[in-house]
C-alpha cells in the first residue's frame, strides 16, 4: 500500500477572490465551528470504516478557504479527534493554510503549540495595486508582517504563495515580488501563473493579461532568481530549500493515497490493485455537508485503462520523474502498459530515460500537455 495522507477542507474565507475556482465561500455570519468540526470527525470515522483504514497517516493538510479563520480551540478539537481515530506517523507534517488578513501573533503561536508545524500563506503579490486587481483583502505590508509573525510564532517551515502573469503586472514587478519573498526567508515558495478558470469572475469578465512571451520570460527570470538563492524547483510550481519539499503534496504527485474530508473534499484510496483504486468526493455545499449529507459522499473506481495516464500526469509534475518500479507498485500494472507512448516521448526528446528512470527533458518540461496526450486512451 502507498503512503496515506489526510486532507481537510474548511471552505470559508473573508471574501471570494475573482480568480479562485476552489470550493470557497465568503463568511457572511459567525462560522459554525463546533458543528463543522463534529461533521469532519464523523466524516473521518465513516471513511475509516468504508475503506477499512489501518495504515498510519504520514501528513495532514488543512486547506480551504481560509482555515486560519477557525479558532485555535476548534483546530485543537479537530486534531485531538483525529488522534483518537487514526495512527499518526512520528514527526508527520501538519500544514495549515492562512491568509495575511487573518494573522494575529497569539493565535498563530497557539496553532504552533497544537502541533501544526507548517504554514502555507496566500500572498499572491507584494504589490498593492496588483493585490487590489486580484480582489485580495490584505495589503503588501500585511503580507510582509504575516511572514514575520509566522517565524516569531515558531514556524521555521512555511510556504509563501506567489502568482505571475497578473493583470497590469510587469516582469519587474514579478521580480520584486520574488526578491521580497526571498528576503522573508521562507523554506518554500509556490510560484504559479494566473489562469482564468471556468466558473470564476475572471473567466466571465476576463482582465487583460500580459502576452505569452512576456509571461514566459518573466517566469524564466524569476526561476533563475529562486535558483540563485537556493530554492530548488521540484515540481511545476513548487520551489524549496534542500529537503523541505511539501511532503503532503509530493504524496499527491507520487500517486499516493489520501483521505479527503470536508465540504467538497476529494480523496484517493487504493483498495486492491489494479481493479479498485477509487477517487472519493464529498458534497460541495457547506450547508448540505453540515446537514449530515457528508454521509452521502461517493467514490468512483478509476478504470484500469486510465491508470497509465493518472500515474503519468501526477508523477511528471515532479522534476525527478519516476521509476518503472514505482509505476508497477502504485498501479499493479506491468511496465509494458506504458508503451508505446513512453518510447515515443523518448524518441521525441520529451522524456529522458536512464535505465528504468524517466524524467522530463527541458523541452518536455515546457510541453507537458503534449506528453500527457500520448497516454490518453481513445475508444
N, C-alpha and C positions, 0 to 999 in steps of 0.2 A: 504494500500500500504506500502511496506517496505521502509526503508531509501534509498535515491538516492545519489550516488556519481558520480564524473566526472573523467575519466581517459583521459589523453592527452599524445599522443606518439610523441616524437621528435626523429627520427630514426638515426641521425648522431652521430658518435663518432670519436675519433682521429685514432683509429686502432681497427680492428675486432679481438677480443680475440679468441684463438683456441678452447675454451670450450663453447663459447657463442652460444646459439640457439635462442636468441631474434631477432626480426626484427631490426637489426642494420647494418649500412653501414659506412665504413670509408669515412670521408670527404676528397674528392680529390681536392676541389676547395673552393672558398668562399661560405659560406652557404646562401641559398636563404631565408633569414629570413623573409623579408617582404611578399614574395609570400606565404610562408608556413603559416605564421600567418593568412593571409587573407583566405587561404584554410581551416584552422582549424575553424575559426569563421563561415565560410559558411557551413562547415560540421556540426557544432553545431546547426546552425539555421535549417538545414534540419532535423536533428534528433528530435529537439524540435517539429517541425511540424508533422513529421512522427509518433511520439509516443505520441503526444498531452501532452507534459510535462508541468505540472503546479506545481509539487512538488518542494520544495526548495532543494538545494544541501547541503549535510552535510559534504562533504570532496572533495578535489581536489588533484590529484596525477599527477605530470608531470614527466613521465618516458621516458626511451629510450633504446638504445643510451645513449648519454650524453647531457641532456637538458641544462646543465650549459654552454655548448659551445655557446648558444644563448646569445645575449647581454641583459642587463637589460632593454634597451629601447624596444626590441622586446617582452620580457616577460611582460612588462608593458602594451603594446598594447593588448596582449593576455588576461591578467587578466581584464583590463578595458572593453574589448569587451565581455567577459563572464558576467561581472556585468550588462551589458546592456541587456542581453538576458535571464538571469536566476535570480531567487531569491536565495540568499545565506544565510544560517543559520548564526546567530550571533556566532562568535568565532569558525568558521569552521577551520578544519585542512587543510593547504595547503603545500604539500610536493614537493620538487624539488630534483631529483636525480643529483648527481655530482660525478666526479672522481677526485682524488688528483691532477692529472696533469693539471686541469683547474682552480685551486684555485688562486684567486687574492683578496687581502683584500678589496679593494674598491668595486670590483664587487659584492662580497657577502654581503657587508654592504648595497649595493643598492637593492639586492634581498630581504633582510630583510625589508627594508623600503617600498617595494612594497606590503607587506602583506604576503609574504611567511614566514611561521612560523615553518617549519620543514625541515631538510635536511636528505637525505639518501646518505651516502658516500661509494662508492665502493672500499674498502680497499683490501679485499681478504687475504692479509697476510702482516706482517711487516718484512718478511724475504726476503732480496734482491735476493738470488739465486732462491727461490721459485717463487717470482714475475716474474723473467726472464723466468722460465719454463712455467708460465701461460700466457706469452706474454703481461704482463701489461706494460704500458709506464711510470709508476711512480716508485719511489724508496721508501724504508721504511721510510726514513727521510721526504720525501714529504708527505707521508701518515700521519705521526705524525703532520706535520705542517698544513695539511688540517684541522684536527680536532681542532687544536689550533685556526686557522683562523675562523672556524665556530663559536666557542664560542666568540672570540673577536668581531665578526660581529653582535653579538646579538642573535645568535641561542642558546637558552637554551634547545632546544629539537632537538636532532639529533641522527641518527642511523649510526652505522658502520657495514658494511657487511664483514664477515669473512668466509673462507672456510676451511674445513678439508678433510683429505684423499687425499692430493695433491701428485703428483709425487715427490719422494725424501723427503717427509715430515716424521718427526718422532713424536711420542707422545710429546716429549719435545718441539719441535718447535711449535706445536699447542698450548701447554700450555703457551709458551712465547707470542704467538700471543694474546691469551685471556688476559693474565696479562697486556700486553701493552695496549690493548683496554680499559680495566677496568681503567687503570691509567689516561686515557684521559677523563674519566667521561662522556661518552655518556649516554643518557637516554634510549637507545635501542641498542641492538646488534642482528644482524641476523647471525646465525652460522649454515652453511649448508654444506652437503657433496658434493664434486665434483662428478658429474655423467657425463658419456660420452654420450651426447645426439646425436641422428641422425642428419645428415646434418651439423656436425661440423668437424673441422680439427682433433680434438682429437678422434672423432669417426672413422674417416678414417685412422688415424695413431695413434692408442692408446698408450699413455705413460704407463710405468709400475707404478702401484699404490700400496700402502700398502695393505696387505692381510686383509680380512674381520674382523678377530679377532682383529688386531691392530687398524683398523678404529673404531670398536665398543668400545674398551677400551679407545681409545683417546676421543671419543665422551662423554663417561660417566665421565671421569676425568675432562674434560673441563666444562661439565654441572655442576659438583659439584663446580668448581671454580666460575662459574657465580652465582650459588645459594648462595654461601658463601658471595658474595659481593652485594646481594640484587637484582640480576637480575632474575626475575621470568619467567620461561618458560610458555608461554600462548598458544603457537602454535608449530607445529612440529619443526620449525627452528627459532622461534622468542622469544626473551628474553627482558624484560623491567623492569624498575623501577616501583614501585607501581603506578598504574593509568596512565601510559604513554605508553600503547599499541598503535600501529599504528591503528588509528580509521578507516582509509580508507581500509586497508587490513582486519581488523576484519569484516567490512561490506561485503567484498567478501565472507569470510568464514562463515558468518551467512546467506548466500544465499540472500543477499540484492541486490538491483538494482544498475546499474551503466551505464552511457553513456560512450562510447568509441570513441574518435575522434583522427584522425591522421593516418598516413600510417601503416596499419596492426593492428590497434586498434580493440579490441573486447568489446562488451557491453552485458548487460543482463537486460532486461526490462520486468516487469510484466504489462500486459495489462488487462487480466482477468484471474481468477483462476477457474479451473486448466488448461483450454484449450489453453490459449495464454500467455505463458511465452517464450520470444524469446531471442535468442543469436544473436547479430548483429556482423558484420565484415566489415572491410574496406580494399581496395586494399593495398597490401604489398609494392609494389614498390613506392618509393618516387617520381619518375618521373611520374608514372601513376597518383598518388594521386594529384600531382601538375597540371596535365593536365585536371583537373575537373572530373577525374574518381572517386573521392570520392563520387560523386553523384550516383555512381553505387554500392555503398555498399549494402550488402544484410543482410538477417536475416533468421534464421531457428527456427521454433517453436519446443520447447522441447516436445517430446512425453510424454503424461501423464504417461505412463508405466515406463518412465525413471526418473520421478521426485523423487521417493524414493532414488535412487542411487545418483542423483545430489545433493540432500539435504544432505545425509549422508556423501558423500565424501568431502564436504566442512565443515560441522559442526564438524566432528570428527577430523579435523586438530586442533581444539581448545581443550585445556586441559579440559575446563569446560563442553564440550559436548553440549547437547541440551535438551530442554523440549519438550514434545509431543505437547504442545500448540503452540510452535514456528513452529513445522513442519506443523500443520494444518493451521496456519496463512500464512505461506510462500508458501504453495503448493495448498491449498484449498482441500486437501485430508484428509480422515479420518485416525486416528491413526492406525486403523487396517490394512492399506495398507503397513505398515512396517513389518507386520507379514508374515510368521513365522521366518524371518531372525533375527529379534530383539531378540526373545526368545531364538533362537539357540545361539546367541552371549553371552547372559547372562548365559545360561547353561554351555557354554564352557569357562566361566570366561574371555571372551574377552571384555565384557562390564559390567559395574556395574549399577544397577538400584536402584534409591531411589525415591519412588513414581513415578512421571512422568518424572523424570530427568535421563538421560542416559549419561554416560561418559566412556572413555576407562580405563580399568584396566592397570596395568603396563605391563602385557603380551599383552593386546590388543594394547597398545601404540606402542609396538615393532613389532607388526604384523598387521598393519593397512590394508595391502593389503588382508589379509585373511578375515577381516571383510567385506571389500567392495565387495569381490567376492560373498558373500551371498546375496547381493542386486541387482546383475546383472540379468536382465530379459532375460531368454532364450526362444527362439521360436521353 
